[in-house]
Amino acid sequence: MLQRSDNLAKRATNLTLSAKTLDLARELGMNISQTVDTLLAEEVQRRYWARWNEANKEAIASYNARIEREGLPLAKYRSFAKGR
């Protein structure tokens, strides 16, 4: 998926931001580019996994049903889960 953006190539872009929010962020000494980059990367990752889960929901449901029906494949070797 996405790597941490610190070491990746950067590309200039234009953004339109709320003037009040931008002024306050600058007043607070925030690095606008880094903040937007970080938050955008988090949102991209969230949407990527939401789309992946949606695209794979049938396989996930099938796998979960199989585990429910048959149990975990190597459950008999799980010493940490015994006695529950």
PyMOL commands that set and color helices and strands:
alter all, ss='L'
color gray80, all
select helices_A, chain A and resi 5-7+19-27+32-55+57-70+75-77+79-81
alter helices_A, ss='H'
color red, helices_A
deselect
rebuild
show_as cartoon
